[in-house]
Amino acid sequence: MNDFLLILRVRARMFFASIRSLSAIRAVSFVFVIACFVLGAYYIFIRVFGYLMSVEVIGPGLLDRLIEMALFVFFIMLLFSNVITSFSTFYNSRELDFLFSLPVPPTSIYLAKLFENCLYASWATLTIAFPLIIAYGVRIGAPILYYPLSIASIVIYLFIPAAVASMLIAILLRIFPKLGAREVIMISIAFILGLTYLYIKINNPGLLKIFETENEQTLLLFAAQLTTVGGVYVPSTWLSNILRGFSDGSADWTFSFLLLSFVSLSTVLISFLIAKACYVRSWLSTGEHASKRSRRKSLLFHPQRQVARTILFKDLLVFVREPTQWVQLSIFLILLAVYVFSLRKTPIYFVFPLWRTIVAFANFAYISFVLATLGVRFMFPTMSLERAGIWFIGSAPISFKKVLLVKYFFNLVTAVVIIEVLLLSANLFIRVGRGLYFLLPIIGLFVAASLVSINLGLGSRFPHFHEDNPSRIAAGSGGIITALISIAYVGISIVILATPAYNYLSHTFMRMPVNYLLVYSGFAFFVLFNIFTIIVPLRIGIKSLERRDY
Amino acid sequence: MNRLVIKNLKKKFNNTWALEGLNLQLNQGEIFVLLGPNGAGKTTTLKLIAGLLRPTEGEIVIEGTNLNDDPIKAKSYLGYVPDEPFIYNKLTGREFINFVAGIYNVSKQNYETRLTELMETFDIGTWVDELSESYSHGMKQRVIMCQLLLHNPNLVLIDEPLVGLDPKTSKTVRELFVRLKEEGKTLFISTHTLSFAREVATKIGIINRGELKFIGDIEELSRISGKKDIEDIYLKLSADNGIV
C-alpha cells in the first residue's frame, strides 16, 4: 500500500511541477479557458433545465430522463476512453520498464496506473458532469448535502468504467497473449458496443423518441412512463437516483449511494485480484509479442520521388498503425453518421420550409463545432507526434514550413471530406432548398480550412515533444487553449453569417425586401475573417517551429 | 575552402551559458573528436551545427554557406546522428531509411544495391522490416548509421557513436570512420570513449563548462599536459582549472 501511495505521490509531484513550469500567461489562459467552458456549460444547463421544469405534465419527467440518459452516455464514453487509454497506460508506457524493475509489488503498480488512467480518461467527462450536476441541484432547489454527495458519487462512479476497462484488457491479453494493441482495443470496443445495444434494447428506447400526439390520455401515459426509470442494473441509473432523490423524493438516494459505492469498490477489488493473477504476465507478453510482424508491403517500402509524398506517406503509416488514433476517429465518425441518418426522421413539425431551413443552419453550426472538436483531438497533436523524428527534420535540408504545409493539405483534404459528406447528406435528409443545399457546403470549405490552420498552427506553437500519446497531447494546456479558440472561431463565423442568413429567411418566408448591402458585406466579412484565420495561425506555427530549440 | 567554420559561437539557456565563444575550423578529410565531461557543452555544440539549436551569438559556415542565412543549403551538406537514436516507433527500419532517402532526394540509381551493402556492413537482418518499437538501442543506432551513409554527407556529426553497439559493430564503425576520412569526408564526433578518440581522431578538442579548453592533435595534447596516457591527459585538461 505504501508503494502505491509513493508512486501516486511521485506522479502528483510531477503534475504539480509541470503546472509550476507553465508561464504566467499560459497558466492564466488555461484557467480562463476551463472557467469559460464550465460557466458556459452551467449557463446552458440551467436554461435548459429551467425550461423543462416549466413544461406542464411531462417537463419534470423529461428532465429526469435527460439526466439519466446524460449519465448513461457519460458511462459509455468513459468505458470507451478508458479502454483506449488503458492499453498504453497499463502495457505500453515507457515508465513501466522502470517500475517493474523496482522491488514493488505489481499490484501497487496496477493500482497507481488505475488511478492515473481513471484521471486521464475521465477529466473531460468530469468537466461536463460537474456543471450539469450543479445546475440540476440549483434548479430543483437541492439542500446543501446534495452538492458534496453528488460530487462524491461521480468520483465513485468514475472508477467503475476504469476498473472494467482494465479488467477487460487484462483478461484479453491473458487469454490471447499474441494480440496487438489494435486487436485488443477493437475487441474491447466491440464488447462495449454489444453491451450498449443490449442495454438500449432492454431499457426500451421508445421512451427516447420524439413524442407526437394530440390525445391527452396518451400524453399522461407518456408522462407516467417518463418517471419510471428503467435499467436498474446500470450504474448511471443509481447515480441518477441519487440526484433525483433530492428533487421529489421519488428515489431512495441512500440505497442508491450504498449500491453505487459497493459496486464501485467490488469492481476495483475484482480488477485488483485479476491484476494480481495476470498483470505481470500480460505485461511481459505484450513486450514479447509486440511488433514482430514483418511489414514488407507498405507505402514506404521503397523511397518516394517527392519530398511531400514522403512526408505524407510517413504520416499515413504512423496514423494507421496507432490504434488509439484511428479507433477514436472511427467512433467519432460512426456517431456522426448515426446523427446524420437520424435527421431522416425529423419530427413532424419540421415539414415547413422555414423550420427545415433553420434546422439546416443549426445542423451546419453543430457540424462545425464537431469538426472543431475533431481538430483538437486529431490535428492539434500532429506536430508534437514528430517527437521521435524531430532531430532528423531539424537537421535535414527541409524547412519546417514545407513540413507543416504538407501536413496542412493532408489534414485539409480529410477535414473537407468529413464536413462536405456530413453537410451534403444532412441537407439531403433535411430537404433544404437548392440554394442553401450548395451554399452551406461552400461555407463549410472555409470552416474546414480555418479549423485545420488553427489546430496545426497552434499545435506547432504549443507542441508537446515529451509525450507520445495523442490524447494526452490534446488534453494539455495548449490543446485546451486551441479548443477554445476553435470554438470561438465557429461562434464568430456563425455570428457573421447570421445577418445574411436572417435576410435570406425574411425574404424567402416573409416576403421582406432583401438588403443586398448587408448580405454581400456579411459574406465579404466572413471571407476576410477566414483569410485571417487561415493565414495567421499557420504563420504563428511556422515561426514558432523555426525559432525553437530542439 | 574550409568545410566547417565556427566563429565565436555562444549559446545561453535561460541564464546559463552552455557554450561560450567557440571558434573552430575543420577541413576535408579530418576527424575531430570533442571530449568533455557530462554537461560540458558537447551535445549543445553538435546540435547548434545541426541546426537544432539557435545560437545566441556567433556563426556557423558549412561549405561556405552560412547556416543562419541559408539553412536548407547548409544542411544539405551534413548528416547528423543524435546521442539517443530515436526512430518513429510505428515505422520499420527500412521505412525510416526510405523516409530519409525521400527527404534527401537520394538518387534512385543502384539504390537497392547500396542499401543492401550498407545493411550487410551494419549486420542489419530481417528485423529491418519489423516496427522499430521492438528495436534495442544498438539496432536503432545501426539503422541510423545506415541512413546517414545512404545520403552521403560531406560533414558528419555524430554524438556518442559507440553507445549501445556490440564489439563487432563498434569495430565496423571505427573502420568506417577512417574510410570516410580517406574519402575526404569530415567527421565531428562527440564521445566519452577515450580509446576511440586516440584511435581515429586527427584533431581533438576538450570542452568543459561551455569553453573549449584545448584543441590540437594527440602529440600536442601530451606535450601540453605532460602526460602520455590519454585518460590522464583528459582528466587533467577537463578538470575545472585545466590548462587552456
Chai-1 contact restraints between the chains, C-beta under 6 A:
chainA,res_idxA,chainB,res_idxB,connection_type,confidence,min_distance_angstrom,max_distance_angstrom,comment,restraint_id
A,A290,B,S134,contact,1.0,0.0,6.0,A-B,restraint_1
A,S291,B,E130,contact,1.0,0.0,6.0,A-B,restraint_2
A,S291,B,L131,contact,1.0,0.0,6.0,A-B,restraint_3
A,S291,B,E133,contact,1.0,0.0,6.0,A-B,restraint_4
A,S291,B,S134,contact,1.0,0.0,6.0,A-B,restraint_5
A,K292,B,E130,contact,1.0,0.0,6.0,A-B,restraint_6
A,S294,B,D129,contact,1.0,0.0,6.0,A-B,restraint_7
A,R295,B,T92,contact,1.0,0.0,6.0,A-B,restraint_8
A,R295,B,D129,contact,1.0,0.0,6.0,A-B,restraint_9
A,R296,B,D129,contact,1.0,0.0,6.0,A-B,restraint_10
A,L300,B,E95,contact,1.0,0.0,6.0,A-B,restraint_11
A,L300,B,N98,contact,1.0,0.0,6.0,A-B,restraint_12
A,L300,B,F99,contact,1.0,0.0,6.0,A-B,restraint_13
A,P303,B,N98,contact,1.0,0.0,6.0,A-B,restraint_14
A,P303,B,A101,contact,1.0,0.0,6.0,A-B,restraint_15
A,P303,B,G102,contact,1.0,0.0,6.0,A-B,restraint_16
A,Q304,B,G102,contact,1.0,0.0,6.0,A-B,restraint_17
A,V307,B,I103,contact,1.0,0.0,6.0,A-B,restraint_18
A,T310,B,F99,contact,1.0,0.0,6.0,A-B,restraint_19
A,T310,B,G102,contact,1.0,0.0,6.0,A-B,restraint_20
A,T310,B,I103,contact,1.0,0.0,6.0,A-B,restraint_21
A,K314,B,F99,contact,1.0,0.0,6.0,A-B,restraint_22
A,V318,B,Y88,contact,1.0,0.0,6.0,A-B,restraint_23
A,V318,B,K90,contact,1.0,0.0,6.0,A-B,restraint_24
A,R321,B,K90,contact,1.0,0.0,6.0,A-B,restraint_25
A,E322,B,K90,contact,1.0,0.0,6.0,A-B,restraint_26
A,A388,B,F86,contact,1.0,0.0,6.0,A-B,restraint_27
A,A388,B,Y88,contact,1.0,0.0,6.0,A-B,restraint_28
A,G389,B,Y88,contact,1.0,0.0,6.0,A-B,restraint_29
A,W391,B,P82,contact,1.0,0.0,6.0,A-B,restraint_30
A,G394,B,G51,contact,1.0,0.0,6.0,A-B,restraint_31
A,G394,B,L52,contact,1.0,0.0,6.0,A-B,restraint_32
A,S395,B,A50,contact,1.0,0.0,6.0,A-B,restraint_33
A,S395,B,G51,contact,1.0,0.0,6.0,A-B,restraint_34
A,S395,B,L52,contact,1.0,0.0,6.0,A-B,restraint_35
A,S395,B,Y80,contact,1.0,0.0,6.0,A-B,restraint_36
A,A396,B,I103,contact,1.0,0.0,6.0,A-B,restraint_37
A,P397,B,I72,contact,1.0,0.0,6.0,A-B,restraint_38
A,P397,B,K75,contact,1.0,0.0,6.0,A-B,restraint_39
A,P397,B,S76,contact,1.0,0.0,6.0,A-B,restraint_40
A,I398,B,I103,contact,1.0,0.0,6.0,A-B,restraint_41
A,D549,B,L53,contact,1.0,0.0,6.0,A-B,restraint_42
A,Y550,B,L52,contact,1.0,0.0,6.0,A-B,restraint_43
